[in-house]
Amino acid sequence: MADQLPEPPEAPREGHRWQHDWHPYEDYRNVHVSYMDRLFGEQVVLHDHLDFIEIHGEALDAVQIVGHVECSGGVILAVDKWLDVRRDAHGRSEVRGVSYSYHAWRRNEHDLLRYDTAHGLDELHRHDFDPETGREIGVHRVPLEELPTLDGVIREAVALAQRSPDDRRPTTHD
Protein backbone atom coordinates (compact mmCIF):
# COMPACT_ATOMS: atom_id res chain seq x y z
CA MET A 1 0.00 0.00 0.00
CA ALA A 2 2.77 2.44 0.89
CA ASP A 3 4.17 2.09 -2.65
CA GLN A 4 1.03 3.76 -3.99
CA LEU A 5 1.18 6.75 -1.66
CA PRO A 6 2.46 10.15 -2.75
CA GLU A 7 5.98 11.06 -1.73
CA PRO A 8 5.81 13.47 1.24
CA PRO A 9 7.42 16.87 0.87
CA GLU A 10 10.78 17.47 2.51
CA ALA A 11 10.70 17.64 6.31
CA PRO A 12 10.38 21.18 7.65
CA ARG A 13 13.66 22.97 8.04
CA GLU A 14 14.40 26.02 10.11
CA GLY A 15 12.65 28.97 8.55
CA HIS A 16 10.18 26.74 6.67
CA ARG A 17 6.68 27.35 7.97
CA TRP A 18 3.87 24.85 8.20
CA GLN A 19 0.51 26.17 7.02
CA HIS A 20 -2.36 25.47 9.39
CA ASP A 21 -5.28 24.88 7.05
CA TRP A 22 -8.02 22.46 6.03
CA HIS A 23 -6.91 19.31 4.18
CA PRO A 24 -8.90 16.40 2.71
CA TYR A 25 -8.96 13.71 5.41
CA GLU A 26 -7.93 10.91 3.05
CA ASP A 27 -4.92 12.96 1.87
CA TYR A 28 -4.04 13.81 5.47
CA ARG A 29 -3.92 10.11 6.39
CA ASN A 30 -1.94 9.20 3.26
CA VAL A 31 0.66 11.90 3.94
CA HIS A 32 0.88 10.76 7.58
CA VAL A 33 1.60 7.19 6.43
CA SER A 34 4.18 8.46 3.92
CA TYR A 35 6.02 10.46 6.59
CA MET A 36 5.99 7.54 9.03
CA ASP A 37 7.23 5.17 6.31
CA ARG A 38 10.10 7.56 5.59
CA LEU A 39 10.97 7.78 9.31
CA PHE A 40 10.89 3.97 9.59
CA GLY A 41 13.14 3.67 6.53
CA GLU A 42 15.62 6.12 8.06
CA GLN A 43 15.41 4.17 11.36
CA VAL A 44 14.33 7.33 13.19
CA VAL A 45 11.06 5.63 14.20
CA LEU A 46 11.22 2.08 15.53
CA HIS A 47 7.57 1.47 16.52
CA ASP A 48 4.40 3.44 15.77
CA HIS A 49 1.63 3.01 18.33
CA LEU A 50 -0.60 5.86 17.08
CA ASP A 51 -4.31 5.37 16.52
CA PHE A 52 -6.70 7.50 14.50
CA ILE A 53 -9.91 7.49 16.55
CA GLU A 54 -12.85 8.74 14.52
CA ILE A 55 -15.71 10.38 16.40
CA HIS A 56 -19.00 9.97 14.55
CA GLY A 57 -22.38 11.59 14.96
CA GLU A 58 -24.43 11.53 11.78
CA ALA A 59 -21.08 11.84 9.96
CA LEU A 60 -17.44 12.13 10.93
CA ASP A 61 -17.29 14.93 13.51
CA ALA A 62 -13.72 14.80 14.88
CA VAL A 63 -10.56 12.71 14.80
CA GLN A 64 -8.19 12.09 17.67
CA ILE A 65 -4.65 10.92 16.91
CA VAL A 66 -3.41 9.40 20.12
CA GLY A 67 -0.70 7.05 21.32
CA HIS A 68 3.07 7.05 21.28
CA VAL A 69 5.98 6.61 18.92
CA GLU A 70 9.18 4.81 19.92
CA CYS A 71 12.20 6.38 18.26
CA SER A 72 15.92 5.82 17.98
CA GLY A 73 18.06 6.93 20.90
CA GLY A 74 15.46 5.68 23.38
CA VAL A 75 13.11 8.58 22.62
CA ILE A 76 9.40 8.15 23.33
CA LEU A 77 6.95 10.69 21.94
CA ALA A 78 3.41 10.77 23.34
CA VAL A 79 0.89 12.28 20.92
CA ASP A 80 -2.61 13.57 21.61
CA LYS A 81 -3.84 15.58 18.65
CA TRP A 82 -7.42 16.52 17.77
CA LEU A 83 -8.64 17.32 14.28
CA ASP A 84 -11.84 19.22 13.60
CA VAL A 85 -13.87 18.01 10.61
CA ARG A 86 -15.95 19.87 8.05
CA ARG A 87 -17.43 18.84 4.69
CA ASP A 88 -16.25 20.33 1.42
CA ALA A 89 -18.63 21.30 -1.39
CA HIS A 90 -18.77 17.63 -2.47
CA GLY A 91 -19.51 16.28 1.03
CA ARG A 92 -15.99 14.92 1.58
CA SER A 93 -14.36 15.28 4.99
CA GLU A 94 -11.67 17.88 5.49
CA VAL A 95 -9.63 18.14 8.70
CA ARG A 96 -7.66 20.78 10.57
CA GLY A 97 -5.77 20.49 13.85
CA VAL A 98 -7.44 22.19 16.80
CA SER A 99 -5.52 20.75 19.78
CA TYR A 100 -1.95 19.49 20.05
CA SER A 101 0.14 17.76 22.67
CA TYR A 102 3.52 16.32 21.72
CA HIS A 103 5.55 15.20 24.76
CA ALA A 104 9.01 13.66 24.25
CA TRP A 105 11.31 12.06 26.78
CA ARG A 106 14.21 9.66 26.73
CA ARG A 107 13.43 6.19 28.09
CA ASN A 108 14.48 5.90 31.75
CA GLU A 109 15.61 9.52 31.72
CA HIS A 110 14.09 12.98 31.75
CA ASP A 111 11.74 14.94 29.56
CA LEU A 112 13.19 16.41 26.37
CA LEU A 113 10.48 18.78 25.13
CA ARG A 114 6.75 19.31 24.96
CA TYR A 115 4.52 21.27 22.62
CA ASP A 116 0.93 21.85 23.70
CA THR A 117 -2.18 23.92 23.26
CA ALA A 118 -3.38 23.44 26.83
CA HIS A 119 -4.72 27.01 26.78
CA GLY A 120 -6.05 27.02 23.21
CA LEU A 121 -4.59 27.47 19.73
CA ASP A 122 -3.72 31.10 20.46
CA GLU A 123 -1.56 29.94 23.37
CA LEU A 124 0.60 27.25 21.76
CA HIS A 125 3.72 26.63 23.85
CA ARG A 126 6.98 24.75 23.73
CA HIS A 127 8.25 23.55 27.09
CA ASP A 128 12.00 23.00 27.54
CA PHE A 129 13.50 20.80 30.24
CA ASP A 130 16.84 20.63 32.02
CA PRO A 131 18.46 17.42 30.74
CA GLU A 132 20.09 16.73 34.11
CA THR A 133 17.09 17.18 36.43
CA GLY A 134 14.05 16.98 34.17
CA ARG A 135 12.81 20.28 35.63
CA GLU A 136 10.98 22.57 33.26
CA ILE A 137 13.29 25.49 32.58
CA GLY A 138 11.37 27.44 30.01
CA VAL A 139 8.05 27.89 28.32
CA HIS A 140 8.03 29.71 25.01
CA ARG A 141 5.05 30.84 23.01
CA VAL A 142 5.04 29.45 19.47
CA PRO A 143 2.92 30.95 16.70
CA LEU A 144 0.65 28.27 15.25
CA GLU A 145 2.18 28.66 11.80
CA GLU A 146 5.57 27.71 13.31
CA LEU A 147 4.34 24.51 14.99
CA PRO A 148 6.42 21.68 13.54
CA THR A 149 4.60 18.80 11.91
CA LEU A 150 4.66 15.48 13.77
CA ASP A 151 7.70 14.28 11.81
CA GLY A 152 9.46 17.56 12.66
CA VAL A 153 8.80 17.05 16.37
CA ILE A 154 10.05 13.45 16.12
CA ARG A 155 13.25 14.58 14.39
CA GLU A 156 13.74 17.42 16.88
CA ALA A 157 13.36 15.09 19.89
CA VAL A 158 15.72 12.46 18.45
CA ALA A 159 18.32 15.11 17.62
CA LEU A 160 18.04 16.52 21.14
CA ALA A 161 18.51 13.06 22.67
CA GLN A 162 21.59 12.41 20.53
CA ARG A 163 23.42 15.42 21.90
CA SER A 164 25.74 15.01 24.84
CA PRO A 165 24.12 15.96 28.18
CA ASP A 166 25.93 19.32 28.22
CA ASP A 167 24.80 20.11 24.68
CA ARG A 168 21.16 19.20 25.38
CA ARG A 169 20.47 22.42 27.22
CA PRO A 170 18.01 24.38 25.09
CA THR A 171 19.10 27.61 23.53
CA THR A 172 17.58 30.82 24.80
CA HIS A 173 14.53 31.96 22.85
CA ASP A 174 13.40 35.56 22.50
Order of alpha helices (4+ residues) and beta strands (2+ residues): beta-alpha-beta-beta-beta-beta-beta-beta-beta-beta-alpha
